[in-house]
Amino acid sequence: MQIYWSKINKIIDETPEVKTYLVDRPEGLTWEEGAHIHLALEGFNAGDKPNRSLIRHMSISTLPHENLIGITTRIREQCSEFKSILRKLEIGNEVAIFKIHSNVPLKRENKNVYLLSSGVGLATFRPLVLDYFERADNVNQIHSLNIDSSKDFLFTDIFASAADKKFTSQFVDNRKDYYDEVKKLAADKDGLFYVVGSDEFLKQNIEVLREQGIKPEQIMLDKHDRQLPEFLEFDLPI
């Protein structure tokens, strides 16, 4: 397993609680849109076994041609040891990156694509939207729906409706409005539905989509194949 130690190139305060860390991209390192990476902090491999409290599995919010690995995360006042250390890091500090994999690349099947996310989960979708803007081949249109109760919506420069690009973006700040919109989107029985958020959020979305007649193979989750049955085959309430 190749471990890269890369310097933090830039830190962006997206909102009062959300930061994006832009890390130098090691030469030759590439990835697909919708990818995630393992991010580790200094000392994670100092002992006999890796210190898992210093390692996190994070979505990459950039594309390779941006030449930086973007990690966007919410850091609350009360937070884990990992995020407490991350918050104190500065430009020039090094972090370890390894194990890149993409579970949710953009499918180009001449269908409508719906991106359903909660809060900072939108970071996973930023590269998909940028990739679509650069090359819209075999994608009918994309609609993004994001719920964030903080009302500090992310990436509003990119997630802005653009009729000429066949892209629409919605932000809501409460669960009722969010799920009402999901039901409306599920009227498209042939669409592809990508869902990113907490496990509870995934299960709630899947339940609503399945109740509306959306099939499991139309639902894309940022999970490894071995994890999918836990989400896409759980019993619906009668």
PECOR-V125970 format. One record per run of one state. SS is the DSSP state (hx for helix, st for strand, lp for the rest). FROM is the first residue (numbers start at 1). TO is the last residue. If there is no record, write none. Layout:
<<SS;FROM;TO> <SS;FROM;TO>>
This chain:
<<lp;1;3> <st;4;13> <lp;14;17> <st;18;24> <lp;25;34> <st;35;40> <lp;41;51> <hx;52;54> <st;55;59> <lp;60;63> <hx;64;66> <lp;67;67> <st;68;74> <lp;75;80> <hx;81;88> <lp;89;93> <st;94;102> <lp;103;110> <st;111;118> <hx;119;134> <lp;135;138> <st;139;147> <lp;148;161> <st;162;162> <hx;163;165> <lp;166;166> <st;167;172> <lp;173;174> <hx;175;185> <lp;186;191> <st;192;196> <lp;197;198> <hx;199;211> <lp;212;215> <hx;216;218> <st;219;221> <lp;222;224> <hx;225;232> <lp;233;238>>
